[in-house]
Amino acid sequence: MRKDAVAWDKRIENESKKSLILDGKWKLAHLLQEFKPQSLSVNIYGKPTQIEAVEREVYIRGFQPKVKVVVVKGAKEPIILLSTDITLTAIQIIEIYGSFPIALAEVKHEFANAARKLIP
């Protein structure tokens, strides 16, 4: 997510006016300062790693159900991760996102091998 992304704690629907009010606004990148980060042990690229993160269930603009946001303390800037499955833990969300580069590299490798077989 963008570093300037915002989210809200409450979503209040006004039935008579058919409108929506969002309350309890947060800048997601600031959640690390607003709440005490948890120290988590996660596997990144197959290696156990200690990180600090904050997780929170919030509403984002343009998306009706609540989502789970995990803000990880990065080397220079916070890393903001989002999951529509609010039953996942922060560790599971971080490990899923951490597996993307490996999966993409594997897919790229497989495409390259397939292309080599097709070209005489």
Protein Blocks (a to p, Z undefined) as FASTA:
>chain_A
ZZkbccdfbdcddfklopacdehiacfklmmmmpccddddddeehiacddddddddddde
hiabacdddddddfkbccddddfblkbcfklmmmmmmmmmmmmmmmmmmmmmmmmmmpZZ
